[in-house]
Amino acid sequence: MQTKFDCKEIDAILQSHGYESNQIIPILQDTQAKYRYLPKEIFPYLSANLGISTAKIYSIATFYENFSLEPKGKYVIKICDGTACHVRKSIPILEKLHKELKLSESKVTTDDLLFTVETVSCVGACGLAPVLTVNDKVYGAMTPEKVEELLAKLKEEN
């Protein structure tokens, strides 16, 4: 998937960080916030403007788990599968998300780029297990039925 990017938007991000190469991580964070992922097509542009090799930028982008080189949905749903959530049946919730959104372990983002579903080790809200987050908003005591309601609500907002 080729993404067209606006040099002016990237220039604004670079300018806000003073075109400093030591600001590469915040620059990548701001870029990802803009595009919801890091389009590989911007790496040569960043390289030319920051004096860092494209390979170094790529290695930083792939080292940190928070960065994504694949497009993510408007709503990033993270289902917790830590011990407390797993014991309280997080897997049926994940299966329901996959079924409703026609996703799988290998296909994590819907074709319309509305939803991305990821599994995480722990959200840190064990007392609310099972838990999922939508763009960092926590939803506790989830059930497959509540997932249907949540997805309907999110789809309605669009």
Secondary structure per residue as TSV (DSSP state, phi and psi in degrees):
chain	resnum	aa	ss	phi	psi
A	1	M	-	360.0	121.2
A	2	Q	-	-93.6	129.6
A	3	T	-	-109.6	131.7
A	4	K	-	-86.6	132.1
A	5	F	-	-121.1	150.9
A	6	D	-	-92.4	116.4
A	7	C	H	-56.5	-33.4
A	8	K	H	-63.6	-38.4
A	9	E	H	-67.4	-42.4
A	10	I	H	-67.2	-40.5
A	11	D	H	-60.1	-39.0
A	12	A	H	-63.5	-40.6
A	13	I	H	-64.5	-46.4
A	14	L	H	-61.4	-43.0
A	15	Q	H	-63.4	-39.9
A	16	S	H	-64.1	-19.2
A	17	H	T	-110.3	17.2
A	18	G	T	63.6	23.0
A	19	Y	T	52.5	31.9
A	20	E	-	-90.6	125.6
A	21	S	G	-64.5	-28.0
A	22	N	G	-74.3	-1.2
A	23	Q	G	-101.4	18.4
A	24	I	H	-58.7	-39.2
A	25	I	H	-65.9	-50.8
A	26	P	H	-61.4	-32.9
A	27	I	H	-64.0	-44.9
A	28	L	H	-65.2	-38.4
A	29	Q	H	-62.3	-45.3
A	30	D	H	-66.1	-38.0
A	31	T	H	-65.3	-43.8
A	32	Q	H	-65.0	-36.9
A	33	A	H	-62.1	-35.3
A	34	K	H	-71.9	-46.8
A	35	Y	H	-101.3	-8.3
A	36	R	S	69.7	9.5
A	37	Y	S	-171.3	178.2
A	38	L	-	-105.6	101.5
A	39	P	-	-65.1	128.4
A	40	K	G	-60.8	-24.4
A	41	E	G	-64.5	-19.7
A	42	I	G	-85.0	-15.6
A	43	F	H	-59.0	-46.1
A	44	P	H	-62.5	-35.1
A	45	Y	H	-66.6	-45.0
A	46	L	H	-62.7	-42.0
A	47	S	H	-57.5	-48.3
A	48	A	H	-64.5	-33.7
A	49	N	H	-89.0	-18.0
A	50	L	H	-112.1	-11.9
A	51	G	T	71.5	29.2
A	52	I	-	-115.7	143.7
A	53	S	-	-66.7	149.7
A	54	T	H	-59.0	-37.9
A	55	A	H	-62.8	-39.5
A	56	K	H	-66.9	-42.4
A	57	I	H	-61.6	-44.2
A	58	Y	H	-61.5	-42.3
A	59	S	H	-65.5	-35.5
A	60	I	H	-67.8	-44.9
A	61	A	H	-63.6	-31.5
A	62	T	H	-92.0	-18.3
A	63	F	H	-72.6	-44.3
A	64	Y	S	-86.7	124.2
A	65	E	T	-62.9	-24.4
A	66	N	T	-70.9	-21.0
A	67	F	-	-86.7	145.5
A	68	S	-	-128.8	134.4
A	69	L	S	-95.1	-0.4
A	70	E	S	-112.5	143.7
A	71	P	-	-59.3	140.1
A	72	K	-	-113.9	158.1
A	73	G	-	-73.6	166.5
A	74	K	S	-59.8	-37.9
A	75	Y	E	-109.8	114.6
A	76	V	E	-98.4	112.3
A	77	I	E	-100.1	121.5
A	78	K	E	-113.6	117.8
A	79	I	E	-97.0	126.9
A	80	C	E	-78.3	133.2
A	81	D	-	-124.9	31.2
A	82	G	S	-67.7	175.0
A	83	T	H	-55.0	-51.4
A	84	A	H	-62.0	-43.3
A	85	C	H	-70.1	-40.8
A	86	H	H	-61.5	-46.1
A	87	V	H	-62.6	-32.3
A	88	R	T	-94.3	23.9
A	89	K	T	75.3	53.8
A	90	S	H	-75.3	-26.6
A	91	I	H	-64.0	-43.8
A	92	P	H	-60.3	-29.5
A	93	I	H	-69.0	-44.7
A	94	L	H	-61.3	-44.4
A	95	E	H	-61.1	-38.8
A	96	K	H	-65.7	-42.6
A	97	L	H	-59.9	-47.2
A	98	H	H	-59.2	-45.1
A	99	K	H	-65.2	-49.1
A	100	E	H	-64.3	-36.1
A	101	L	H	-99.8	1.9
A	102	K	T	55.5	50.2
A	103	L	-	-118.0	174.0
A	104	S	-	-151.6	-176.4
A	105	E	S	-62.5	-32.7
A	106	S	S	-91.6	-23.6
A	107	K	-	-114.2	104.2
A	108	V	-	-106.1	-7.5
A	109	T	B	-125.4	135.8
A	110	T	-	-68.0	153.1
A	111	D	T	-59.7	-31.1
A	112	D	T	-83.1	4.3
A	113	L	S	57.1	32.2
A	114	L	S	-90.9	-37.8
A	115	F	E	-129.8	141.2
A	116	T	E	-127.0	133.3
A	117	V	E	-117.0	125.5
A	118	E	E	-129.3	151.5
A	119	T	E	-102.9	135.7
A	120	V	E	-124.0	157.6
A	121	S	S	-72.8	-36.2
A	122	C	-	-163.9	136.7
A	123	V	-	-96.2	-21.5
A	124	G	S	88.1	22.8
A	125	A	-	-128.4	51.4
A	126	C	G	-58.3	-32.0
A	127	G	G	-67.3	-16.5
A	128	L	G	-102.4	7.5
A	129	A	-	-55.9	147.7
A	130	P	S	-75.8	146.5
A	131	V	-	-123.9	146.1
A	132	L	E	-137.5	159.3
A	133	T	E	-120.9	149.5
A	134	V	E	-123.2	111.7
A	135	N	T	48.2	45.9
A	136	D	T	75.4	2.2
A	137	K	E	-87.4	127.4
A	138	V	E	-86.8	134.0
A	139	Y	E	-122.4	113.3
A	140	G	-	-100.5	170.1
A	141	A	S	50.4	44.7
A	142	M	-	-74.5	152.5
A	143	T	-	-138.4	164.1
A	144	P	H	-57.0	-35.5
A	145	E	H	-67.0	-40.9
A	146	K	H	-66.3	-29.6
A	147	V	H	-62.9	-43.8
A	148	E	H	-57.5	-46.6
A	149	E	H	-62.7	-43.9
A	150	L	H	-63.2	-46.0
A	151	L	H	-62.1	-40.9
A	152	A	H	-60.8	-43.2
A	153	K	H	-63.6	-44.4
A	154	L	H	-66.0	-39.9
A	155	K	H	-64.4	-36.3
A	156	E	H	-63.5	-33.1
A	157	E	T	-70.0	-8.6
A	158	N	-	-105.3	360.0
